[in-house]
Amino acid sequence: MSNSITIIGAGLGGLTLARVLHVHGIPSKIYEAEPSAEARTQGGQLDIHEHNGQAALEAAGLTDEFRAIIHEGGAASRVLDQHAAVLLDEPDDGTGTRPEVLRGDLRRILLDSLPGGTIEWGRKVDTVRSLGDHRHELTFVDGSTVTTDLLVGADGAWSKIRPLLSDAKPEYVGTTFVESYLYNVDEKHSATAEAVGDGAMYAPAPGKAIAAHREAGDIVHTYVQLNRPKEWFAGIDFADAAAATARIVAEFDGWAPELTALITDGETAPIPRAIYALPDAHRWDRVPGVTLLGDAAHLMAPSGEGANLAMFDGAELGRAIAANADDIEAALSGYEEAMFVRSASEAADSHVILDLCLGEGAPYSLVDFFTGAASVSG
């Protein structure tokens, strides 16, 4: 089979690219390793920023659909100390420019916006090779192959497409998030629900933090954050949920019980999410017929920008292709140069944000950031 434009990965960035191309009358094909759109949960809430994520959705013609899935009130933020004293409380009054939505809802509106047959599920890339003359051949684990004129790697941190362009590999940044959920929080976990508030709650300290986000449906999504070597986490048997929970909560001895309950009362098994990043200024020389977007291009520590950047990449690449249909290489060059600049800036900021949350100045450094006493370049 031969395609003109092939996108690997049906995440937010790849879907946005396919949608923007479709808006401009340009067909594309997405191959996704997961067996279906419902194969796994899609993570928690995302704050979608006006200048990139919302701009991408506007380019995709999906602003109304986006507005319909906003979690009203979910953009509230508060910072607590380890004793649950409130240091900062910013309610969501509806005037903010970064409304919250569930990642799964956002992915759904993108999926629903594409023509049937755009995505082939259960198609995991095994190998990829250049055929010359800008073309590439993909071989999937089932043995099938496709060739394409333009190949876009939207396949995340461990991209199979990236090696065509770059030798860079993600490296562990020294921090791991441990994820869990609480349900029916107002009834079953009232003290913790009150501590979390209506939106995002951060209780940071040097080297560790308990963060949580209230999601629609009376759910609290917890991310425990620890600066520890990979080997430290490897020594924890996360298959034994009780033992893993006990080991993690031991790092928060003396903290307020309404905060540690976010760990001990978790109603899902704790899942470690090691944080990896590519080099801040990751870039590559132009290789004909292939490019990257999102985490495949610029994986960085969580800063609230990852999903926004991926969607913006997809929208910008789609618009560049539409505007330069007769010279795709010029489209790719222009897209990449702009993407390299914005992603390098955001990657640098991600280190600053991680330090605000887990550095020696926490929690007051994070309070200063929210109040404008400290800032990042973006």
Buried (B, 14 or more C-beta within 10 A) or exposed (E): EEBEBBBBBBBBBBBBBBBBBBBBEBEBBBBBBBEEBEEEEBBBBBBBBEEBBBBBBEBBEBEEBBEEBBBEBBBBBBBBBBEBEEBBBBBBEEEBEBBBBBBBBBBBBBBEBBEEEBBBBBBBBEEBEBEEEBBBBBBBEEEEEBBBBBBBBBBBBEBBBBEBBBEBEBEEBBBBBBBBBBEEBEEEBEBBBEBBBBBBBBBBBEBBBBBBBBBBEBBBBBBBBBBBEEEEBEEBEBEEBEEBBEBBBEBBEEBBEBBBBBBBBBBBBBBBBBBBBBBBEBBBEEBBBBBBBBBBBBBBBBBBBBBBBBBBBBBBBBBBBBEBEEEBBEBBBBBBEEBBEBBBBBBBBBBBBBBBBBBEBBBBBBBBBBEEEBEBEB
